[in-house]
Amino acid sequence: MHSAIHEIINSTEKRIKTLYEAEDRPTLKGNTQGIEKIIEAIQSKKNSGKVPIIAEVKPASPSMKIRDISPEEAGKIAMDMENAGAIAISVLTEPEFFEGSIDNLKAVREAISLPVLRKDFIIDKVQFDEVRSDLILLIAGILGEKLEELIEYARSKGFEPLVEVHNTEELTYVLENSSAKIVGINNRDLTTLEVDIATTEELIPIIKKYDRRTGEEHLVISESGVHTSEDARRMMRAGADAILIGTSIVKDGDVYRKTKELVDALDDTIE
């Protein structure tokens, strides 16, 4: 892993310690239908000839500040994304390196009717009690052998995991050693932090081959590096079921227009 990832994990461990020390720590219960809602949304969007986009409320990344996003603004951004045709909204809650917040996620859930993905560095069970979402990100390369335990725990708490991989080794482990139903292919290499959307094109055939052999059916989300309509078409041609896009939408001066442009990418005629 890149040194920046280690720094984020160290910061996350400090947050977790604070959670355990809190006297009034909440305990979430309940059962959401994250997998059913996202499958239905993806299929509906595909049937209408559109690109299933998971749009992300993203204030920053470790290498770049995008914009300040208060909870009130997070809700407004999410509404623009929903009105433009996004199938789900991802919300960053990591506070130090991505400038996200739990309050932003709460505001988004109140503002929209779409499924919401919590995107953070989840490494401990106590984090599942922080805030409710439909989907939650689990990063295979960080969790290693803890992955399946946290997948099962996530479901017991009412979350459907989006399990993220970024290379063949991680993908093979996830397919053969976990019950993941949604696989996110991160086009960003976590050892170099460089982005190449060809990663999705490389890994999807491995998933499709595995599913044909086993009779399973994984949803595949392409993540990172998609900026243009042509990028979106390329990921759909590769076999992605949906695309998670944050930076290019939030950086744009018109969130609604940029989201709609990507949702409508298949409308464009390719010469």
MARZALUM-422929 format. One record per residue: x, y negated, z of N, C-alpha, C in turn. Coordinates in nm, 3 decimals, always signed. Layout:
    n_px    n_py    n_pz   ca_px   ca_py   ca_pz    c_px    c_py    c_pz
       X       Y       Z       X       Y       Z       X       Y       Z
...
//
This chain:
    n_px    n_py    n_pz   ca_px   ca_py   ca_pz    c_px    c_py    c_pz
  +0.083  +0.120  +0.000  +0.000  +0.000  +0.000  +0.087  -0.126  +0.000
  +0.039  -0.229  -0.066  +0.108  -0.357  -0.068  +0.113  -0.417  +0.072
  +0.214  -0.498  +0.099  +0.228  -0.558  +0.232  +0.106  -0.640  +0.271
  +0.042  -0.703  +0.172  -0.078  -0.782  +0.202  -0.190  -0.695  +0.258
  -0.200  -0.573  +0.209  -0.304  -0.481  +0.258  -0.273  -0.444  +0.403
  -0.147  -0.420  +0.434  -0.108  -0.390  +0.573  -0.141  -0.507  +0.665
  -0.119  -0.629  +0.617  -0.151  -0.747  +0.697  -0.302  -0.754  +0.725
  -0.381  -0.724  +0.623  -0.527  -0.727  +0.640  -0.571  -0.620  +0.740
  -0.512  -0.503  +0.731  -0.548  -0.395  +0.823  -0.510  -0.432  +0.966
  -0.393  -0.492  +0.983  -0.351  -0.536  +1.118  -0.450  -0.638  +1.174
  -0.493  -0.731  +1.088  -0.591  -0.830  +1.131  -0.723  -0.764  +1.166
  -0.762  -0.664  +1.088  -0.887  -0.592  +1.113  -0.881  -0.518  +1.246
  -0.768  -0.460  +1.277  -0.753  -0.389  +1.405  -0.770  -0.484  +1.523
  -0.726  -0.609  +1.508  -0.746  -0.709  +1.614  -0.894  -0.741  +1.629
  -0.965  -0.752  +1.515  -1.110  -0.776  +1.521  -1.181  -0.661  +1.591
  -1.137  -0.540  +1.562  -1.200  -0.422  +1.621  -1.180  -0.420  +1.773
  -1.060  -0.457  +1.816  -1.034  -0.463  +1.960  -1.128  -0.560  +2.027
  -1.151  -0.674  +1.962  -1.244  -0.774  +2.017  -1.386  -0.719  +2.024
  -1.426  -0.641  +1.924  -1.560  -0.581  +1.925  -1.577  -0.487  +2.043
  -1.475  -0.406  +2.070  -1.483  -0.311  +2.181  -1.485  -0.383  +2.317
  -1.423  -0.499  +2.321  -1.417  -0.573  +2.447  -1.544  -0.653  +2.476
  -1.627  -0.672  +2.374  -1.749  -0.752  +2.391  -1.846  -0.682  +2.485
  -1.899  -0.755  +2.582  -1.991  -0.696  +2.679  -2.131  -0.675  +2.619
  -2.169  -0.759  +2.525  -2.303  -0.750  +2.467  -2.300  -0.692  +2.326
  -2.214  -0.592  +2.305  -2.198  -0.533  +2.173  -2.330  -0.472  +2.124
  -2.376  -0.509  +2.005  -2.502  -0.453  +1.955  -2.485  -0.310  +1.906
  -2.596  -0.238  +1.896  -2.598  -0.104  +1.839  -2.708  -0.098  +1.735
  -2.669  -0.077  +1.611  -2.767  -0.073  +1.503  -2.828  +0.066  +1.491
  -2.956  +0.069  +1.466  -3.026  +0.194  +1.437  -3.108  +0.170  +1.311
  -3.168  +0.277  +1.262  -3.254  +0.261  +1.146  -3.201  +0.336  +1.026
  -3.282  +0.338  +0.922  -3.247  +0.415  +0.804  -3.285  +0.336  +0.680
  -3.186  +0.290  +0.606  -3.213  +0.221  +0.480  -3.216  +0.324  +0.367
  -3.252  +0.279  +0.249  -3.258  +0.366  +0.132  -3.164  +0.311  +0.024
  -3.040  +0.287  +0.064  -2.944  +0.225  -0.026  -2.924  +0.298  -0.156
  -2.911  +0.430  -0.150  -2.882  +0.507  -0.272  -3.001  +0.506  -0.367
  -3.122  +0.522  -0.313  -3.241  +0.522  -0.398  -3.261  +0.386  -0.463
  -3.242  +0.280  -0.385  -3.264  +0.145  -0.436  -3.164  +0.111  -0.546
  -3.039  +0.151  -0.529  -2.938  +0.115  -0.628  -2.954  +0.198  -0.754
  -2.991  +0.326  -0.741  -3.015  +0.411  -0.859  -3.129  +0.354  -0.942
  -3.238  +0.318  -0.874  -3.354  +0.263  -0.943  -3.320  +0.133  -1.013
  -3.243  +0.047  -0.946  -3.207  -0.081  -1.004  -3.116  -0.064  -1.125
  -3.020  +0.027  -1.117  -2.929  +0.052  -1.229  -3.006  +0.106  -1.349
  -3.092  +0.204  -1.326  -3.165  +0.266  -1.436  -3.258  +0.168  -1.504
  -3.325  +0.086  -1.422  -3.417  -0.013  -1.477  -3.342  -0.113  -1.565
  -3.225  -0.156  -1.519  -3.147  -0.254  -1.595  -3.096  -0.191  -1.725
  -3.049  -0.069  -1.718  -3.001  -0.001  -1.839  -3.113  +0.017  -1.940
  -3.232  +0.056  -1.890  -3.346  +0.079  -1.979  -3.388  -0.048  -2.053
  -3.358  -0.163  -1.992  -3.393  -0.289  -2.057  -3.280  -0.343  -2.143
  -3.173  -0.262  -2.161  -3.063  -0.301  -2.248  -2.969  -0.404  -2.187
  -2.968  -0.414  -2.054  -2.885  -0.511  -1.986  -2.771  -0.443  -1.910
  -2.674  -0.522  -1.864  -2.562  -0.469  -1.787  -2.596  -0.476  -1.638
  -2.591  -0.363  -1.567  -2.614  -0.367  -1.422  -2.495  -0.434  -1.352
  -2.518  -0.553  -1.301  -2.413  -0.631  -1.236  -2.438  -0.638  -1.086
  -2.338  -0.600  -1.007  -2.336  -0.628  -0.863  -2.255  -0.756  -0.847
  -2.323  -0.865  -0.819  -2.256  -0.995  -0.810  -2.211  -1.020  -0.667
  -2.093  -1.078  -0.653  -2.032  -1.088  -0.521  -2.019  -1.232  -0.471
  -2.062  -1.253  -0.347  -2.042  -1.380  -0.278  -1.901  -1.376  -0.220
  -1.809  -1.442  -0.289  -1.665  -1.427  -0.260  -1.599  -1.564  -0.243
  -1.568  -1.604  -0.120  -1.504  -1.734  -0.099  -1.357  -1.738  -0.139
  -1.286  -1.624  -0.122  -1.141  -1.624  -0.146  -1.091  -1.482  -0.162
  -0.965  -1.470  -0.204  -0.890  -1.345  -0.200  -0.757  -1.378  -0.134
  -0.675  -1.278  -0.102  -0.546  -1.308  -0.038  -0.458  -1.401  -0.121
  -0.478  -1.402  -0.252  -0.391  -1.482  -0.339  -0.456  -1.611  -0.388
  -0.586  -1.630  -0.359  -0.653  -1.744  -0.420  -0.776  -1.788  -0.340
  -0.784  -1.917  -0.312  -0.904  -1.976  -0.256  -0.998  -2.007  -0.372
  -1.125  -1.965  -0.360  -1.221  -1.992  -0.467  -1.307  -2.113  -0.431
  -1.379  -2.104  -0.319  -1.459  -2.217  -0.273  -1.507  -2.191  -0.131
  -1.533  -2.295  -0.056  -1.594  -2.279  +0.075  -1.738  -2.234  +0.058
  -1.779  -2.133  +0.136  -1.916  -2.084  +0.128  -1.972  -2.070  +0.270
  -2.061  -2.160  +0.305  -2.130  -2.153  +0.433  -2.244  -2.052  +0.422
  -2.302  -2.008  +0.534  -2.416  -1.917  +0.526  -2.531  -1.973  +0.441
  -2.560  -2.101  +0.457  -2.667  -2.162  +0.378  -2.636  -2.153  +0.229
  -2.510  -2.183  +0.193  -2.472  -2.178  +0.053  -2.468  -2.035  +0.003
  -2.427  -1.940  +0.089  -2.425  -1.799  +0.050  -2.564  -1.753  +0.008
  -2.665  -1.794  +0.085  -2.801  -1.759  +0.050  -2.844  -1.817  -0.084
  -2.806  -1.943  -0.110  -2.843  -2.007  -0.237  -2.771  -1.941  -0.355
  -2.642  -1.909  -0.336  -2.567  -1.842  -0.442  -2.630  -1.707  -0.473
  -2.665  -1.632  -0.370  -2.726  -1.501  -0.389  -2.860  -1.511  -0.463
  -2.938  -1.613  -0.431  -3.065  -1.632  -0.502  -3.042  -1.660  -0.650
  -2.940  -1.740  -0.681  -2.907  -1.765  -0.822  -2.867  -1.635  -0.891
  -2.788  -1.554  -0.823  -2.745  -1.426  -0.880  -2.865  -1.334  -0.904
  -2.955  -1.329  -0.805  -3.074  -1.245  -0.819  -3.161  -1.294  -0.935
  -3.185  -1.424  -0.943  -3.269  -1.479  -1.048  -3.209  -1.459  -1.187
  -3.075  -1.448  -1.192  -3.006  -1.427  -1.320  -3.005  -1.281  -1.363
  -3.052  -1.191  -1.275  -3.064  -1.051  -1.315  -2.969  -0.954  -1.251
  -2.892  -0.996  -1.149  -2.804  -0.902  -1.078  -2.889  -0.792  -1.014
  -2.831  -0.671  -1.000  -2.905  -0.559  -0.941  -2.878  -0.545  -0.792
  -2.773  -0.608  -0.744  -2.737  -0.603  -0.602  -2.640  -0.717  -0.576
  -2.625  -0.752  -0.448  -2.532  -0.858  -0.409  -2.431  -0.801  -0.311
  -2.303  -0.822  -0.342  -2.193  -0.786  -0.253  -2.154  -0.909  -0.173
  -2.132  -0.891  -0.043  -2.092  -1.003  +0.042  -1.966  -0.967  +0.118
  -1.863  -1.048  +0.101  -1.740  -1.027  +0.177  -1.758  -1.074  +0.321
  -1.719  -0.989  +0.415  -1.728  -1.027  +0.556  -1.592  -1.033  +0.624
  -1.483  -1.003  +0.553  -1.349  -1.013  +0.610  -1.315  -1.162  +0.625
  -1.287  -1.209  +0.748  -1.280  -1.353  +0.771  -1.147  -1.421  +0.742
  -1.036  -1.352  +0.760  -0.906  -1.419  +0.757  -0.850  -1.434  +0.617
  -0.853  -1.327  +0.538  -0.789  -1.329  +0.406  -0.888  -1.357  +0.293
  -1.016  -1.323  +0.316  -1.119  -1.346  +0.213  -1.218  -1.455  +0.254
  -1.201  -1.508  +0.376  -1.285  -1.616  +0.428  -1.434  -1.582  +0.426
  -1.464  -1.453  +0.438  -1.602  -1.410  +0.446  -1.653  -1.416  +0.588
  -1.782  -1.379  +0.605  -1.837  -1.382  +0.740  -1.961  -1.295  +0.750
  -1.985  -1.246  +0.872  -2.107  -1.173  +0.903  -2.228  -1.263  +0.880
  -2.216  -1.391  +0.916  -2.327  -1.485  +0.900  -2.364  -1.503  +0.754
  -2.265  -1.500  +0.666  -2.295  -1.508  +0.522  -2.381  -1.390  +0.478
  -2.345  -1.270  +0.527  -2.422  -1.152  +0.489  -2.565  -1.160  +0.543
  -2.580  -1.203  +0.665  -2.714  -1.217  +0.723  -2.798  -1.315  +0.642
  -2.737  -1.426  +0.601  -2.809  -1.526  +0.523  -2.851  -1.471  +0.387
  -2.764  -1.394  +0.326  -2.796  -1.334  +0.196  -2.912  -1.236  +0.209
  -2.909  -1.152  +0.312  -3.017  -1.055  +0.331  -3.152  -1.126  +0.351
  -3.150  -1.239  +0.415  -3.275  -1.313  +0.438  -3.324  -1.383  +0.311
  -3.229  -1.413  +0.220  -3.263  -1.495  +0.102  -3.313  -1.414  -0.017
  -3.276  -1.286  -0.025  -3.305  -1.209  -0.146  -3.373  -1.077  -0.113
  -3.421  -1.010  -0.219  -3.485  -0.879  -0.201  -3.400  -0.765  -0.258
  -3.284  -0.797  -0.314  -3.196  -0.695  -0.373  -3.121  -0.617  -0.266
  -3.071  -0.496  -0.302  -2.979  -0.426  -0.211  -2.854  -0.511  -0.187
  -2.800  -0.503  -0.065  -2.681  -0.580  -0.028  -2.569  -0.485  +0.011
  -2.451  -0.510  -0.045  -2.329  -0.435  -0.014  -2.242  -0.517  +0.080
  -2.202  -0.458  +0.191  -2.103  -0.523  +0.277  -1.964  -0.481  +0.231
  -1.881  -0.581  +0.199  -1.746  -0.553  +0.153  -1.647  -0.603  +0.258
  -1.576  -0.510  +0.319  -1.482  -0.541  +0.426  -1.385  -0.424  +0.435
  -1.295  -0.432  +0.529  -1.200  -0.323  +0.553  -1.252  -0.245  +0.673
  -1.333  -0.144  +0.645  -1.400  -0.065  +0.748  -1.309  +0.051  +0.786
  -1.262  +0.051  +0.910  -1.169  +0.156  +0.953  -1.209  +0.217  +1.087
  -1.317  +0.166  +1.148  -1.357  +0.214  +1.280  -1.510  +0.214  +1.290
  -1.564  +0.310  +1.364  -1.709  +0.325  +1.374  -1.777  +0.204  +1.435
  -1.708  +0.132  +1.521  -1.771  +0.016  +1.587  -1.812  -0.091  +1.486
  -1.747  -0.094  +1.370  -1.779  -0.195  +1.269  -1.919  -0.176  +1.209
  -1.970  -0.054  +1.216  -2.103  -0.028  +1.159  -2.214  -0.093  +1.241
  -2.183  -0.136  +1.362  -2.283  -0.201  +1.446  -2.283  -0.353  +1.434
  -2.196  -0.407  +1.351  -2.185  -0.553  +1.340  -2.303  -0.616  +1.268
  -2.345  -0.556  +1.157  -2.450  -0.618  +1.075  -2.511  -0.512  +0.983
  -2.637  -0.528  +0.954  -2.708  -0.435  +0.866  -2.685  -0.469  +0.719
  -2.663  -0.368  +0.637  -2.661  -0.382  +0.491  -2.710  -0.252  +0.432
  -2.739  -0.252  +0.303  -2.785  -0.129  +0.238  -2.667  -0.038  +0.203
  -2.563  -0.099  +0.151  -2.442  -0.029  +0.109  -2.324  -0.084  +0.188
  -2.220  -0.001  +0.202  -2.102  -0.046  +0.274  -1.978  +0.013  +0.206
  -1.874  -0.069  +0.192  -1.752  -0.028  +0.124  -1.663  +0.055  +0.216
  -1.618  +0.170  +0.166  -1.517  +0.251  +0.234  -1.404  +0.274  +0.134
  -1.282  +0.240  +0.172  -1.167  +0.246  +0.081  -1.089  +0.374  +0.106
  -1.091  +0.464  +0.007  -1.030  +0.596  +0.023  -0.881  +0.587  +0.054
  -0.810  +0.498  -0.013  -0.666  +0.488  +0.005  -0.626  +0.442  +0.143
  -0.716  +0.375  +0.213  -0.688  +0.329  +0.349  -0.732  +0.433  +0.451
  -0.845  +0.498  +0.428  -0.903  +0.589  +0.527  -0.843  +0.728  +0.524
  -0.795  +0.773  +0.408  -0.734  +0.905  +0.400  -0.826  +1.015  +0.452
  -0.777  +1.096  +0.544  -0.853  +1.210  +0.594  -0.970  +1.169  +0.684
  -0.976  +1.042  +0.723  -1.091  +0.992  +0.802  -1.213  +0.964  +0.714
  -1.195  +0.972  +0.582  -1.299  +0.926  +0.490  -1.432  +0.996  +0.511
  -1.434  +1.129  +0.507  -1.561  +1.200  +0.514  -1.631  +1.177  +0.648
  -1.554  +1.169  +0.754  -1.614  +1.141  +0.885  -1.688  +1.008  +0.883
  -1.628  +0.905  +0.820  -1.692  +0.775  +0.816  -1.807  +0.771  +0.714
  -1.799  +0.851  +0.609  -1.913  +0.862  +0.516  -2.034  +0.915  +0.590
  -2.015  +1.023  +0.663  -2.126  +1.085  +0.736  -2.177  +0.991  +0.845
  -2.087  +0.921  +0.912  -2.130  +0.829  +1.017  -2.207  +0.712  +0.957
  -2.159  +0.662  +0.844  -2.229  +0.552  +0.777  -2.374  +0.590  +0.748
  -2.394  +0.708  +0.695  -2.530  +0.752  +0.662  -2.615  +0.770  +0.787
  -2.551  +0.815  +0.895  -2.627  +0.832  +1.020  -2.674  +0.697  +1.075
  -2.603  +0.590  +1.035  -2.640  +0.456  +1.081  -2.727  +0.382  +0.979
  -2.757  +0.447  +0.867  -2.846  +0.387  +0.769  -2.778  +0.314  +0.655
  -2.649  +0.339  +0.632  -2.576  +0.278  +0.522  -2.543  +0.384  +0.417
  -2.545  +0.346  +0.290  -2.493  +0.435  +0.186  -2.354  +0.386  +0.149
  -2.250  +0.470  +0.159  -2.114  +0.425  +0.129  -2.087  +0.411  -0.021
  -2.018  +0.304  -0.056  -1.955  +0.293  -0.186  -1.808  +0.325  -0.160
  -1.762  +0.439  -0.210  -1.626  +0.486  -0.181  -1.533  +0.443  -0.294
  -1.434  +0.364  -0.257  -1.346  +0.302  -0.356  -1.216  +0.378  -0.374
  -1.179  +0.396  -0.502  -1.050  +0.459  -0.537  -0.979  +0.368  -0.637
  -0.849  +0.388  -0.650  -0.780  +0.309  -0.752  -0.677  +0.388  -0.831
  -0.671  +0.520  -0.809  -0.583  +0.602  -0.892  -0.634  +0.746  -0.896
  -0.570  +0.827  -0.979  -0.614  +0.966  -1.000  -0.607  +1.047  -0.872
  -0.501  +1.029  -0.795  -0.484  +1.106  -0.672  -0.598  +1.080  -0.574
  -0.631  +0.952  -0.554  -0.740  +0.919  -0.462  -0.873  +0.971  -0.515
  -0.896  +0.957  -0.644  -1.022  +1.003  -0.703  -1.038  +1.153  -0.686
  -0.933  +1.228  -0.714  -0.940  +1.374  -0.701  -0.972  +1.413  -0.557
  -0.910  +1.344  -0.462  -0.937  +1.372  -0.320  -1.083  +1.345  -0.287
  -1.135  +1.231  -0.334  -1.274  +1.195  -0.305  -1.371  +1.296  -0.365
  -1.348  +1.336  -0.488  -1.438  +1.431  -0.553  -1.437  +1.566  -0.484
  -1.321  +1.610  -0.441  -1.308  +1.746  -0.388  -1.324  +1.756  -0.237
  -1.314  +1.644  -0.168  -1.312  +1.651  -0.020  -1.412  +1.558  +0.048
  -1.505  +1.501  -0.030  -1.602  +1.412  +0.033  -1.739  +1.430  -0.029
  -1.838  +1.376  +0.040  -1.977  +1.381  -0.008  -2.018  +1.248  -0.071
  -1.920  +1.169  -0.115  -1.949  +1.040  -0.177  -2.043  +1.056  -0.296
  -2.142  +0.968  -0.303  -2.234  +0.967  -0.416  -2.208  +0.849  -0.510
  -2.154  +0.742  -0.453  -2.119  +0.623  -0.532  -1.969  +0.604  -0.526
  -1.905  +0.607  -0.642  -1.759  +0.591  -0.650  -1.729  +0.456  -0.714
  -1.655  +0.373  -0.644  -1.609  +0.247  -0.700  -1.467  +0.262  -0.750
  -1.446  +0.228  -0.876  -1.310  +0.231  -0.932  -1.254  +0.089  -0.927
  -1.158  +0.067  -0.840  -1.097  -0.065  -0.826  -0.987  -0.078  -0.931
  -1.004  -0.170  -1.022  -0.903  -0.192  -1.127  -0.779  -0.263  -1.074
  -0.782  -0.299  -0.946  -0.665  -0.359  -0.882  -0.583  -0.249  -0.813
  -0.459  -0.237  -0.849  -0.369  -0.140  -0.787  -0.331  -0.191  -0.648
  -0.366  -0.118  -0.544  -0.342  -0.164  -0.407  -0.195  -0.156  -0.365
  -0.110  -0.101  -0.450  +0.032  -0.100  -0.418  +0.104  -0.221  -0.479
  +0.051  -0.274  -0.591  +0.113  -0.389  -0.657  +0.022  -0.511  -0.660
  -0.108  -0.490  -0.638  -0.214  -0.591  -0.646  -0.237  -0.641  -0.789
  -0.178  -0.574  -0.887  -0.202  -0.611  -1.026  -0.332  -0.546  -1.074
  -0.399  -0.614  -1.169  -0.530  -0.570  -1.216  -0.521  -0.525  -1.362
  -0.583  -0.410  -1.392  -0.588  -0.359  -1.528  -0.720  -0.283  -1.544
  -0.813  -0.337  -1.623  -0.943  -0.271  -1.636  -0.935  -0.139  -1.711
  -0.820  -0.109  -1.768  -0.801  +0.024  -1.828  -0.807  +0.134  -1.722
  -0.791  +0.097  -1.594  -0.801  +0.196  -1.486  -0.938  +0.264  -1.488
  -1.043  +0.185  -1.510  -1.177  +0.243  -1.519  -1.184  +0.340  -1.636
  -1.128  +0.303  -1.750  -1.131  +0.390  -1.868  -1.053  +0.519  -1.844
  -0.950  +0.511  -1.762  -0.868  +0.629  -1.731  -0.937  +0.725  -1.635
  -1.009  +0.669  -1.536  -1.062  +0.753  -1.429  -1.203  +0.806  -1.454
  -1.286  +0.733  -1.528  -1.423  +0.781  -1.549  -1.429  +0.919  -1.613
  -1.347  +0.951  -1.715  -1.355  +1.086  -1.771  -1.330  +1.197  -1.668
  -1.249  +1.169  -1.568  -1.223  +1.268  -1.462  -1.351  +1.293  -1.383
  -1.425  +1.186  -1.354  -1.552  +1.200  -1.281  -1.653  +1.275  -1.365
  -1.665  +1.238  -1.492  -1.764  +1.302  -1.580  -1.734  +1.451  -1.596
  -1.606  +1.485  -1.609  -1.567  +1.627  -1.623  -1.602  +1.703  -1.496
  -1.572  +1.643  -1.381  -1.603  +1.707  -1.253  -1.753  +1.729  -1.239
  -1.832  +1.628  -1.275  -1.977  +1.639  -1.261  -2.034  +1.745  -1.354
  -1.981  +1.756  -1.475  -2.028  +1.861  -1.567  -1.998  +1.999  -1.511
  -1.883  +2.012  -1.450  -1.842  +2.143  -1.396  -1.920  +2.182  -1.271
  -1.953  +2.085  -1.189  -2.015  +2.114  -1.058  -2.165  +2.091  -1.055
  -2.217  +2.020  -1.154  -2.358  +1.986  -1.152  -2.390  +1.865  -1.065
  -2.289  +1.801  -1.011  -2.311  +1.679  -0.932  -2.328  +1.560  -1.026
  -2.370  +1.449  -0.968  -2.390  +1.328  -1.048  -2.352  +1.207  -0.965
  -2.233  +1.154  -0.990  -2.185  +1.037  -0.918  -2.221  +0.909  -0.992
  -2.259  +0.807  -0.917  -2.269  +0.673  -0.973  -2.130  +0.612  -0.975
  -2.095  +0.545  -1.084  -1.961  +0.488  -1.097  -1.971  +0.336  -1.111
  -1.903  +0.266  -1.022  -1.900  +0.119  -1.024  -1.759  +0.074  -1.060
  -1.746  -0.005  -1.166  -1.616  -0.063  -1.201  -1.600  -0.194  -1.125
  -1.484  -0.212  -1.059  -1.461  -0.328  -0.973  -1.331  -0.399  -1.013
  -1.335  -0.530  -1.013  -1.217  -0.618  -1.031  -1.179  -0.633  -1.178
  -1.146  -0.755  -1.214  -1.086  -0.782  -1.344  -1.182  -0.805  -1.459
  -1.311  -0.803  -1.433  -1.408  -0.828  -1.540  -1.444  -0.977  -1.537
  -1.414  -1.046  -1.646  -1.434  -1.191  -1.652  -1.525  -1.234  -1.765
  -1.526  -1.159  -1.875  -1.599  -1.201  -1.995  -1.704  -1.097  -2.035
  -1.789  -1.137  -2.128  -1.888  -1.043  -2.182  -1.820  -0.924  -2.247
  -1.709  -0.949  -2.316  -1.638  -0.837  -2.380  -1.583  -0.741  -2.276
  -1.531  -0.793  -2.163  -1.486  -0.706  -2.055  -1.601  -0.619  -2.005
  -1.718  -0.680  -1.989  -1.835  -0.605  -1.940  -1.875  -0.497  -2.039
  -1.878  -0.532  -2.167  -1.911  -0.430  -2.269  -1.810  -0.315  -2.267
  -1.684  -0.351  -2.249  -1.578  -0.249  -2.246  -1.598  -0.152  -2.130
  -1.636  -0.202  -2.013  -1.657  -0.116  -1.897  -1.782  -0.028  -1.916
  -1.885  -0.083  -1.980  -2.004  -0.002  -2.006  -1.975  +0.105  -2.110
  -1.897  +0.070  -2.212  -1.858  +0.172  -2.311  -1.777  +0.283  -2.247
  -1.699  +0.249  -2.146  -1.617  +0.349  -2.076  -1.702  +0.445  -1.993
  -1.828  +0.407  -1.967  -1.917  +0.495  -1.891  -1.951  +0.447  -1.752
  -1.916  +0.322  -1.718  -1.953  +0.269  -1.586  -2.105  +0.257  -1.576
  -2.158  +0.287  -1.458  -2.301  +0.269  -1.435  -2.332  +0.124  -1.398
  -2.238  +0.057  -1.335  -2.255  -0.083  -1.296  -2.117  -0.145  -1.281
  -2.115  -0.280  -1.274  -1.989  -0.353  -1.262  -2.002  -0.450  -1.147
  -1.904  -0.447  -1.057  -1.900  -0.542  -0.946  -1.811  -0.660  -0.986
  -1.869  -0.780  -0.984  -1.797  -0.899  -1.030  -1.811  -1.010  -0.927
  -1.698  -1.065  -0.884  -1.701  -1.172  -0.786  -1.634  -1.299  -0.835
  -1.503  -1.295  -0.857  -1.426  -1.416  -0.883  -1.478  -1.496  -1.002
  -1.501  -1.431  -1.116  -1.538  -1.507  -1.236  -1.675  -1.572  -1.222
  -1.764  -1.513  -1.141  -1.896  -1.573  -1.121  -1.888  -1.690  -1.025
  -1.823  -1.670  -0.910  -1.820  -1.774  -0.808  -1.734  -1.893  -0.850
  -1.630  -1.867  -0.929  -1.545  -1.976  -0.977  -1.617  -2.065  -1.077
  -1.714  -2.007  -1.148  -1.785  -2.082  -1.251  -1.868  -2.193  -1.187
  -1.878  -2.304  -1.253  -1.956  -2.413  -1.198  -2.106  -2.386  -1.196
  -2.149  -2.285  -1.270  -2.291  -2.251  -1.278  -2.306  -2.101  -1.253
  -2.331  -2.064  -1.128  -2.339  -1.922  -1.090  -2.450  -1.851  -1.165
  -2.564  -1.915  -1.179  -2.676  -1.853  -1.251  -2.638  -1.824  -1.396
  -2.581  -1.924  -1.464  -2.547  -1.906  -1.605  -2.444  -1.797  -1.626
  -2.340  -1.795  -1.541  -2.234  -1.695  -1.558  -2.286  -1.555  -1.529
  -2.368  -1.541  -1.424  -2.424  -1.410  -1.393  -2.509  -1.361  -1.510
  -2.594  -1.449  -1.562  -2.682  -1.411  -1.673  -2.602  -1.376  -1.798
  -2.496  -1.451  -1.822  -2.409  -1.421  -1.937  -2.357  -1.278  -1.931
  -2.316  -1.235  -1.813  -2.262  -1.100  -1.797  -2.372  -0.994  -1.801
  -2.486  -1.024  -1.739  -2.600  -0.931  -1.745  -2.644  -0.911  -1.890
  -2.638  -1.017  -1.971  -2.684  -1.012  -2.109  -2.574  -0.973  -2.207
  -2.460  -0.924  -2.159  -2.345  -0.899  -2.247  -2.376  -0.804  -2.360
  -2.466  -0.708  -2.338  -2.497  -0.611  -2.441  -2.585  -0.670  -2.552
  -2.637  -0.791  -2.529  -2.715  -0.858  -2.632  -2.626  -0.912  -2.743
  -2.498  -0.933  -2.710  -2.406  -0.992  -2.807  -2.376  -0.894  -2.920
  -2.371  -0.943  -3.040  -2.338  -0.859  -3.154  -2.188  -0.846  -3.164
  -2.141  -0.721  -3.172  -1.997  -0.696  -3.185  -1.966  -0.679  -3.334
  -1.884  -0.767  -3.386  -1.850  -0.761  -3.529  -1.764  -0.640  -3.559
//
